[in-house]
Amino acid sequence: MVTKKIRIMRGLLLGFVVVMCLPLVSQEKESHLKNIVQITNGGDNAEAYWSFDNKYLSFQSNNKAWGVSCDQIFNMQVDKAVKDMNIKHPRISTGKGRTTCSYFMPDNKQILYASTHLGGDACPQDAERDSVYLWSVYNTYDIFVADLKGNITKQLTNSPGYDAEGTVSPKGDKIVFTSDRSGDLELWTMDMDGSNQKQVTFGLGYDGGAFFSPDGKKLVFRASRPTTAEEVKTYKTYLSKGLVAPSKMEIYTCNVDGSDLKQITHLGKANWAPFYHPNGKKIIFSSNHKSTRGYDFQLYLINEDGTGLEQVTTESIFNAFPMFSPDGKKICFSSNRNNNGTRDTNLFIADWND
């Protein structure tokens, strides 16, 4: 679903030329980001998430040069990518179907990801859409765990419908994911072996892209909340077709059991891809709320109580999927900076400066 996310968000970018910069850059305007390094080159690369030992990144890509026709999961050794952004990385997923949302398991030897391959070898077809930008939520997604050679070691979900967007607690005891098995797109948790699956959100609307706080006690996620009769009808109609309109989302937090639900942002437009700052008191996320025409996604920081909004990025018109390394020293994110005017979205890492 990530390439779909990028395409949809980038669908608002057509007609604009991306400002070029060198692979290694340092912008004064981006004072939190030091020693920015580009680590992929070509295609759509996104949702890159660190291993627990800070040495690797699992990510998804549709880079045609790597012999894939739609999103597949790859494992990147960071120090090698820093030296050469053009190297090909080992593929972890089967190469069949479409994949999304990978995440390292605590042993650093296995990677969790969602895939449609049980529903067919081919990439699932994009649904037809009207003038509204939409994401597809394929009902053939399930969540798997594979070793670093790509061998599937366990299937964690097997319910009919959409099961994807899984991430792992820093405590190594829980996985949070999004499922529509209850009739709506809600957050669920499960133990590391797939047992004890529990629904933790219940509000009508799409709840997804959840991550744990550094202490493993809270969740941060993006959510839509249709309120008017027309909005509710539209949401349910799209969902019945396996679609979600992502143009109105805000950032929420709750405890791991779903209690103490709080809306953090009230910015309007699309606020998504949140991740906790290492201090557990701030949240970084992507937003287009400043844009007058829908494009221009930048990274922002906000306090957990919704105060102190601060813009982090200024370069290019797409920046998203931020994740701090477990040691808190670095950040990885996706951006279309330095893409020579193409539609490529690449991965970047930087030293984080508070």
Secondary structure, 3 states (H helix, E strand, C coil): CHHHHHHHHHHCCCCCCCCCCCCEECCCCCCCEEEEEECCCCCEEEEEEECCCCCEEEEEECCHHHCCCCCEEEEEEHHHHHHCCCCCCCECCCCCCCEEEEEECCCCCEEEEEECHHHCCCCCCCCCCCCCCCEECCCCCEEEEEECCCCEEEECCCCCCCEEEEEECCCCCEEEEEECCCCCCEEEEEECCCCCCEECCCCCCCEEEEEECCCCCEEEEEECCCCCHHHHHHHHHHHHCCEECCCCEEEEEEECCCCCCEECCCCCCEEEEEEECCCCCEEEEEECCCCCCCCCEEEEEEECCCCCCEECCCCCCEEEEEEECCCCCEEEEEECCCCCCCCCEEEEEEEECC
